[in-house]
Amino acid sequence: MELKRVVVTGLGAVTPLGSSIEEFWNNLKNGVSGAGPITRFNPEHFKTKFACEVKDFDATKYLDRKEVNRLDLFAQFALVAAEFAMQDSGLDITKIDNDYAGVIWGSGIGGIDTLTQEVKAYVASNFVPKFNPFFIPKMISDIAAGHISMRYDFRGPNFATVSACASASHAIIDAYTYITLGRAKIMITGGSEASVNEAGVAGFNAMRAISTRNDEPHRASRPFDVDRDGFVMAEGGVALILEEYEHAKARGAKMYAEIVGVGMTADAHHLTAPHPEGRGAAKVMQFAIKDAQLDPTKIDYINVHGTSTPLGDISETTAIKTVFGEHAYKVSISSTKSMTGHLLGAAGAIEALASILAILHDTVPPTINLENLDPAIDANLDLTPLVAKSRNIDYAMSNTFGFGGHNASIILKKMK
């Protein structure tokens, strides 16, 4: 069976660094942090009082007000990002076969804010069970994919992926796979998350997973730095339009990049900690390279998972050295989480977007706040500290690793 080629023909973003592709990229390449004091609730009694929030977001500019009231914020991010991507793609939904157009969307937690607010209201009512009839449809993680499909009458494959921080990458991989197999021609994919609320922040505080650098939020996400103390929570949504190459070519679509290889593995090791030798991380990169039928030396840039956690950053750099050998010192590496924060289930989408833009502009985004490298990390690796770097990027790899040991890797190729 001849596998179909898959290209990216539309981009849409609602992020802590901006809600247009141009603004997002300008902030990313210039090393701007999206972190600041939490505004979504009063964090006075919380150990962490900051996050990377989406600024000035008003879903009613793009969606009907009644519809917005029936959507959790994570689904609002999803629908708006998808609308931006659809507009960018130039697709005319009246001229496509809707049975071969689908939606696969990732979210690690889904409507946690809806759940939190409904439980708070239940307690405040002295436990009188007067729950909102939209409680369940607002909360469940698959509902974003459902809403997007209904908005565009996309009747092909439609579901959600839930694999913690790897959720959006798994969504992209599944969407890619359906197209390669000829079971779809167009897929809206990506991910969204809106977990900057009381339950989200308190839960990650209890795990000691997030930074408590409250006096310097913009310097808190510092992957590979010896003074890192956890990741910075973030929110937002990113959508990609994936399209079968010949279908895109026939309609004269612009093509941002081609997906040429994917990999998926499990650490099978620990609920939250990575394998110390990066076993699953190394294998997922190897699988993606094999799937792309590439020599590892062809990879120019790796957008790493790089969360700014003590164990994760060491494990991933160890895995890169295992996979790439001497080329590990020639490939450019950076963690854009140093600027965007960690979008949890949407991380794979925003980092795939960053990788696509890096290819388009032949520019490696920086790892900001990397001022004092952890001695446990090889100083000869090119981690792109502090400032962006110009270089030719023909192939970029995007890695995401999630709680539960879920690993995903995607390889993107420059269109020529």
Disulfide bonds with the S-S distance in Angstrom:
none
